[in-house]
Amino acid sequence: MTAHNPSGWRPAMGEPGEAASVPTRSGDRALMLEEALSFEIGSPEKCGVDLDDANVEPIAGLGRFLREGAPDLPGLTEPETVRHYTRLSRQNYAIDLGPFPLGSCTMKHNPRLNEKIARLPGFADVHPLQPQQTVRGAYEVIAQLADWLMTLTGMASVAMSPKAGAHGELCGLLCIRAAHDANGEQRSVVLVPESAHGTNPATAAFAGYEVEDIAATPEGRVDLEALKARLGPDIAGVMITNPNTCGLFERDMRAICEAVHAAGGYVYCDGANFNAIVGKVRPGDLGIDAMHINLHKTFSTPHGGGGPGSGPVVLSEALAPFAPLPFVMRDAGGAPYLVEEEDGATDHPHSFGRMAAFNGQMGMFTRALAYMLSHGADGLRQVAEDAVLNANYVLRRCEDVLQAPYAGSGPCMHEALFGEAGLAEGFSTLDIAKGLIDEGFHPMTVYFPLVVKGAMLVEPTETESRVGLDRFIESLRSVAERARNGDDSLKSAPHFAPRRRLDETQAARKPVLVWKGEPGPSGQGAPSELGGQ
Ligand SMILES: *Cc1c(COP(=O)(O)O)cnc(C)c1O
């Protein structure tokens, strides 16, 4: 932390002699503005609001919560506050600024139409405890979205309430457990391939199962023979991602499902990558029993930073009876209504229980349905085709400069996987990711999946144009070539970002959560307790 300076700005960070550190009076670089912490800029003489004095008569019941002095607020005027947060927001990279090539995340353009629809007062202002007859329109949205999801997946039923992909996995596994319980069976193991998303084994463990790996073949797919050899009376089910996290379609899915069913287990499919096959393949036709759909990936809607998400779970005939409440159904006349109670009198007496207090993420439902209706069935099919085409374009245009371990296994699906073999001694995937930041791109997913050393997983999505992809590819190729040729300047990248390369281990293991800088000009320092270290 640099010493306080009266203007509130910090000098630009850079190494001596580098372009980035050419001094400016303000410490800023053109429109790249440095931003101090709010209490470094502030002073107690200033305030954006009028606050009452603290010395009022004690109020019964408030106890030690009565304020005794000035509140520990940064002393900022309203314009200073607005500029502070606006400046910080400009240091962020966002999907509206450029592509987010994160594999396994599906960061696509979010049509503004969806936002407009989700903000209609009739959707945005409904309350989950409103009487049913006042929210029939909202139920109609949920029911129509459910119809689309069942049609697109060829599945019997869908549980709408899970709030994210991982929550959907839990929902699916709880359905599987309820089904085994109903059959009077005790099964303790869930099989998960080595390449699975981290949430899969975590969910299985959370649901109380032992997790065992299934080996992959050299082409990056589930080893069917290894799987069959492990099946038996202790296997509750398997969790398979299709398309998988190596960006490949699991061609043996039908055979996998048949084998697992013959052994009395169920097949959970991680459907986070459904955008690669929507309109092309119906998971129900492959024999899958449960699959979550990340509405916030496949069907657009902004996500990141932990939310908001929505992870409805489509279910086979076998698992449908165990789905969580509440449940939107249609009556004989087609009108949607809510099944709320778990008792013999309802249409849904075998539910395993409840995943969420209410119906799920209404805003996400509305956005996803708007996306489906605006694309139509043929448009959704084209989403899958374009996503796959774009990923194969990236794969084929970069495979001569980056190791492409599964390029020989045929076309990839919606994401292209590279590894770090072939880079100069001492250079790694991390250097490529940091070099991309200087090029003005958010890096791709790195070091995942674990089956490839120094994995780089690029998902362009269908929403990037040919011109946009070419720009990204040229930058990626250039950075990859620097790493192959041992260009030392890459080792200290990024050079042009607001912050230079961090010691990431140190940052993760010993995050500095307490501000220890200089107090502001008038002696008012930081709030003394920002949190532990
Ligand atoms: C994103 C993702 C998940 C988890 O979904 P969340 O909505 O983040 O909980 C699970 N599996 C795969 C393959 C994913 O890409």
The ligand as a Gaussian input file, in Angstrom:
#p B3LYP/6-31G(d) Opt

LIG

0 1
 C      -21.002000     -24.599000     -14.407000
 C      -20.937000     -26.059000     -14.294000
 C      -21.456000     -26.720000     -13.165000
 C      -21.999000     -25.996000     -11.962000
 O      -23.020000     -25.108000     -12.233000
 P      -23.328000     -23.874000     -11.255000
 O      -24.540000     -23.243000     -11.820000
 O      -22.120000     -23.002000     -11.296000
 O      -23.544000     -24.435000      -9.881000
 C      -21.424000     -28.096000     -13.157000
 N      -20.882000     -28.790000     -14.162000
 C      -20.354000     -28.193000     -15.261000
 C      -19.777000     -29.033000     -16.368000
 C      -20.357000     -26.804000     -15.353000
 O      -19.842000     -26.206000     -16.428000

